[in-house]
Amino acid sequence: MVTRKPSFFMSSALIAVIVTILAVSILHYQVAPQIPILMVSILLSLYGFKLGFAWKQLESAIVKGILYGLPSILILCLIGILIGIWVLNGTVPTLSYYGLHILSPSYFLVSAVLICGVVSVLTGSSWSAIGTMGVALMGVAYGMGISPAMAAGAIVCGSVFGDKISPLSDTTNLASATAKVPIFDHIRHMLWTTIPSLVLTLILFAFFSISSDRAADTAGIETMIRALNERFTITPLTLLSPLAIIVLAFKRFDAIPTLVVGLLVAIATAFFTVPGVSAGRLMNVAHFGYKSETGVEAIDKLLSLGGLSSMLSAVSLIILALAFGGLVKEIGLVHTIIDRIKILLNKKGNVISATVCSSIGVNVIIGECYLSIILPGQMLESSYKRVKLHPKNLSRTLEDAGTIVHPIVPWGVTGAFIMATLNIGMEYVLYSFICFINPLLAIVFGYTGFAIAPIGEEGERGAYEEKLEIGMNNSGM
């Protein structure tokens, strides 16, 4: 069947309608994103029929989109199971116990950013940082009476910062490969926008800590510490599972085998830390999560989490979002708009701003991080050459807006993961400061020319290509 490309006007109008439906439904009516995404998917399918697409073509696009995200869905399910077992065997209680002893409310938010940043750099994965230290830090935040939204925002900021600059990160490697830049050149150039963004983020969290500083509820903290000590076995033995995950992630093992090993270690640990634990109880906790019944409200709220069933809402969200993303890509809405704006890109600042807006747009419309790097990267590469901008400006900007913004899209893969794993609503987005600061700095640098590399910086193209090949080989790509 012959299909037509969508016009620029219709693409723009349809995207505006889609964003409006999502925004009104999610922000105004406070409904879960699943049904609004299903609604806009139906709308987009109807437009696809108008362009001449057969149902089989659209169905194939939906299936491809979902298949693309199946590993993320499996990871999400494993993390849900793992968190339930971590509560049962004492991992989360132990980390919370130590955290309540060591950390202080006056510097908790700053510490959360830095701790998650270090773990994320070492593992190359924001998901690893959020799923390990993030869960424990949320427990400490509850115990100290710190806003869960602020705590989650700090965890997200640190995790996405580490993911962005880690040479082990998939998005770091993807951005450098998309722009054809050696990975360590890419990372060094990113520091110009990423470090100031982190510093401003830390300043904001320090300000919030000072402005909201109040005497810690010492009695409440002592009650939590006592309840944790009485109900669970507090021992470093329970930390073997998260340690195994961090070590395997650092050694670049695949995520699913890494989580399976961590789960097996956690289960083995449970037989030493939980008196009389049975296989049946382990399986029930793995499916339904841990239900805390200590009688201490703060503890019960903190530790009643995890389990495969706790992730099913996030899984349904990811499936629908990926299906919608497959339709958007097949019909060509984003391609049409990026193709049109390319003719306006005759200045360096405009090119960088267009990259930022395109990456954010793909994130918001499709909800998929990789595509927010690949699509703008491929389609705007020629624009960087035309205004004599070095390719590492492209790779940096793709991460400044693609990688960094993705966690605050509630219907995106990572947004769904964050809400499910940290047991938090969309309010964490307001405190994910680095996700707003970094794209703005990228635009400011683009127009001022600060830390912008010209194309001739590294000599002839042949020498650059040789360096690229060496860099790719050294990074294992």
N, C-alpha and C positions, 0 to 999 in steps of 0.2 A: 504494500500500500504506500502511495506517495504521501509524504508528510511535508508540512511547511514549517519554516523557522518562525518562532514568535517574533512579532514586531517589538521595537524598543518601547513604544507607547504602551502596548498591551502587557509587556513584561514588567514595566515599571508600575503600571496600575495594579496588576495582579499581585505583585510583591507588596505594594502598599496595603492592599486589602488583606493579604495573608498576615502581615505584621499587625494590622489593626485588630483582626479577629483574635490573634494570639494574645495581644496586649490587653484588650478589653476583657477577654475571658479569664485570663490568668491574674491580671493585676486588679481589675475592677470587681469582677464577680468572685475572685479568689477560688476558682475551680482548679482541679488538677490538670496538668497540661495534656493528658492523653486524649480526651474528647475533642478539645480544640484542634489538636494536630490531626486527628481523624477527619474533622470537618474540612480543614484546608486541603487535606489529601484528596477528598472527594471533589472539592472545587477544582483542584489542579487536574484531576483525571478528566473532568468534564471539558476543561479547556484543551486537554490533550486530544480528546475525541474531535473537537472543533478543528484542530490542526491536522487531522487525518491519521492520528495514531490509532492502531487497532488495540483492543483490550489485551491481546497476547503480548504486544510490545510493552504496554504499561505494566502488565503483570510481571514480565521478565525483569523490568527495571526495579520493581518493588522487591522481587526475590533477590536480585543482585545486591541491592542496598542492604537488605537484612543479612545476607550471607557475609557481607563485608564486616559486619559488626558482631558476628557470632562469638569470636574469641573474647570480646569485651563482655558479652553476656555471660559466658562461662566463668570468666574471672569474677564478675560480680556475684554469681551464685556461690563460688568457692569462698569469697571473702565473707559473705553472709554466714556460711557454715562455720568458717574459721573464727569469726567474732563470737559466736555462741559458745564454741568450745573454749575459747580464750577466757570467757567469763567463768565458765564451769571449772576449768583447771586452775584458775587463779592468776592468769596472766594480766588481765585488765585490772583486777583488784590490787595486784602487787605493784603495777606501774602507778596506779592511782595513789596507793599508800605511800610510795616513795615520793611521788610528786607533791603530795600534801605536806610532807615533811620538808622537802627541799625548796620548792618554789614559793614565791610570795605574791600576793595579789598586786603589789605595787609594780612588779616587773614581769608578771605572768605573760601578758600579751606579746611583749617584745621577745621574751624567751621562747614562746611558742613559734614565732616566726623563724627564729634562728635555729631552733632544734629541728623543725620540719625541713628547713632549708638544707641543713647538713645531711639529713637522711636522704633527701631527694637528690642531692648532688651525688652522693655515694651510690645510690641505687639507679639513678637515671629515670626515676619514675615518681611522679606526684601521687599516683595511686598507692604505691608502696608506703610512702610517707604518711598519707592520710589514713590508710588502713591499719597502720601500726601505731606510730607515735600520736597520730591525730586522734584516734579512739581513746587512747590513754589520757591525752591532754584535755579532751572534753570532760572526762571523768574528774580531773583535777579542777577544771573550771566550775563544774557543778558544786563540788565540795567547797570552793572558795566563794561561791555566790557571784561569780563573774558571768556577765551576759553570755549565754550560749551562742548567740549570733556573732558577738565580737570574737569569742574564742574560735569559732569556726572560720571567721574571716581571717584571723591571724594564721590559723593552720593552712588555709588555702593559699594565702600570700607566700608563706615560706615554702610550701610544697611546689607551687608553680614557678617560683624563682629558681629553686634548685633544678627542677625539670628542664627549665629553659636554658641554663648554662652548663648542664652536665654533658660531657662528651659521650656518656653512656645512654643518653636519652634518644628515643626514637624520633621525636619531633626535631631535635637539634640536628640529627643526621639527615632527616628528610629535608629540612630547610636548606642545609648546605648543599645537598645533592640536587635539589630543585633549581637552585641558582648557580650550580656548578662552581662552588667555592670550597676550598679545603676546610675541613671542619674546625681546625684550631684558628685559622684566620677568621672564620665566621664567629667563633666564640669570643675571640679578642675584640672584634668589632662590636659585638653585642654588649660588652661591658660598658660602653659609653652611654647607653640608654638604660641598661638594666641596673647598674650599681646606683645611679642617682634615684631611680625609681624605688629601689629597696630602702635607701636612706630616708627618703621622704615618707615611705610607708612606716618605717620604724619610728620616725618622729611623730607621726599621727597616732600610732598606737601608744607611744609614751605619753603624748598629750591626753589621750582618752584615759589612760591609767591614772594620771595625776588628777585630771578634772573630776573623775568619778571615784577617786581614792577615799575610802572610808575605813574605819577600824574593822579589821577582819573579824568575822564571827568565830572567835577562838573556840567557844563552846561547841558550835556546830561542827567545826573542823575536827575537834577532839572526839565528838560523837561518831563522826564518819570513820575516823581512824580506828576507834575502838570497835565499831561494828565490822569493819573490814577484817580486823585482826581476829575477831571472834568467829566469823562465819567462813573465812577462807584461810587457806594455807599460804601465808606470805613468805615466799622464798625465791631466791634468784633462779632456782630450777625452772620456774614457770617462764623465764625470759628466753629459754633456749629456742622456742618456736619463732618469735619475732627476730631473734638474732640469726637463725638459720635463713630466714627469708631475706634479711638485709645482706648477708654474706653471698647468697646465691644470686641475688639481683645484681650485686656489685660485680660478680664474676660473669654477668651477662647470660645467665641461664634464662630460658623462656619463662614467661610469667606463670603459665598454668602448671608446669612441673614444679616450679618454685613454690607455688601455693600448696600444691599437693604434699610436698615434703614438709612444709611448715605445718600443715594440718596433721600429718602422721606424727610429727614430733609432739604436737599439742595433745593429741589423743594418748600417746604413750606417757606423756607427763601426767595426764589426768589420773592414771592408775596409781601414781605415787602421791598425788596431792589431794585426791578426793576419796575419803574413806568409803569403801563399799560400792564404788561406782560400778555400774553394769553396762554391758554393751547396749542394752535397751535404752538406758537413760542417755547415753552418748548419742544414739541415733535420734531420740526425741529432741534433744537440745539442738542437734545439727539441723533438724527440720524446722522446729517451732521457735528456736531461740531459748535463751535462759530467762526464767521468770524469777526475779528476786522477791523474797518474802521475809525480809529481815525485820520489818516493822519500823525501820528508819526510812522516812519518805524519800530523802535525798538519795540514799543508797538504792532503794528500790527503783527509783526513776532512772538512775544512772545505769544500773546493771541489768535491767530488763530489756535486753536487746539481742540482736544477732539472729541467726537461723536462716535457712533457705527461704522460708515464707516471708521474711522481712524484706527480701529483695524483689519479690514478685511484682510489686508496683513499679519499681525502677526498671525491671526487665520489660514490662509492657510498654513503658514510656520509651525505652531505647528502641524496641522493635518498631513502634509506630513512627518515631522520629527518623529512623533509618529508611523505612519504607517511603516516607515523605521525601527524604533526601534523594533517594533513587529516582523518584518522579521528577524532581526539580532538575536533576542532572540530565535525564533522558529528554525532557522537553526543551531544555536549553535556556531557561530563563536567565540564569546568571551569566552565561556566555554572551548572550545578546547585549546585556547592559555593559559588561566590561568591554566588549568590542566597540560599543558606541563611545564610551568615555575615553578610549585610547587616543582619539583624534584631538582631544583637548589637552593632552599631556605634553606641553612644549616647555615646561619649566620644571626644574628639579624638585621644588617644593610640591608642585602639583602631582608629580609622579609618585612621590612618597606618600602624600595624602591619599591618592587614589588607591595605593596598595593597602594602606591602613583601612580605608573604608571598605574596600573589596573583601579583605580578610574578615573584618567584623561582619560584613553583610552575609558572607557565606556561613559564618558561624551562627548567626541569628536565624538565617533562613533554613539552612540544612542541618545545623547542629552537629557538624562533624569536623573534628580538628584537622585531620589530614587533608581534607578537601579545601579547608580554609588556607592551607599553605600551597597545595599543588595548583589549584585553579588560578588564583591571582599570580602565582609565580610563573606559570607557563605563559599566561596571556599578557603579562606586563613586562616580560624580559626584554623585548625589543624596545620598549619605551625607555628603559634604563640606558640602553646603548645609545639611543637617539639623543639623549640629553647628557651623554658622557658621564654617567654614574657607574662606579665600580659595582660588579655583581654582588659584592658583600654587603652593599647597602640594601639590595633586594632581599638577601637571605636574612639580614637583621630585621628588616621591617616586617617580613612574613612572620617572624616570631614575636615581634613587638605587638602585633595585632592578632595573629592567628593563634599561636600557643597560649599567649597570656590572657586572651579574652574568653577562650573556650570554657574555662571552669565556671564562669558566671552566667552562662546560658542555661537556664533551668531545664529546658527540654533537650539539651545536648547530652552526649554520652557521659562526660565527666560531671556535669551538673547533677544528673540523676544519681551518679555514683556517690557524690559528696552528700547529697541529701539523705540517701539511704544509709550510708556508712556512718555518718556523724549524727544521724537521727535528728536532723534539723530541717526547717523549712527554707523558703527562698530568701528569708531575711539575712542570711549570711552574705548575700551579694553586696549589700550596702557597705559592708566592712572589708570587702576584698579590694583594698585600696590600690594595690599594685596593678590590678587588672584595668583600672581606669587611668592611673598615672602614666604607665608605660606607653600606651598608644598616643597620648597627648604629647609626651616628650618627643616621640618619633616625629610627629608633625612639626613641632617647634624646631627641632634640629634640622628638619628638611627645609624649612623656609629661611632659617638663619644661616644655614651652611655649616653649623658647628658639628664637628666630628663626622662630616660627610666626605667619603673618599672618592676622588675623581677616577675615571677609568684608566688613566695612564700611570697610576701610582706604582704599579709593580712591573713596569717595563713592557716589552712586547708581548703580544697575545700568545706566541708560541711558548715563551718561558712560563707564562701563567698556566697554560694548559699542562705543561710538564709538572709544575708544582701541584696542580690539581690532581693529576694522576697519582703522584707520590702520596699526597694527603689522603686520597680515597683508599689507597692500598694500606696505609698505616692505620686508618680508622676501621679497617675490616669490612669495608663496604664493597 
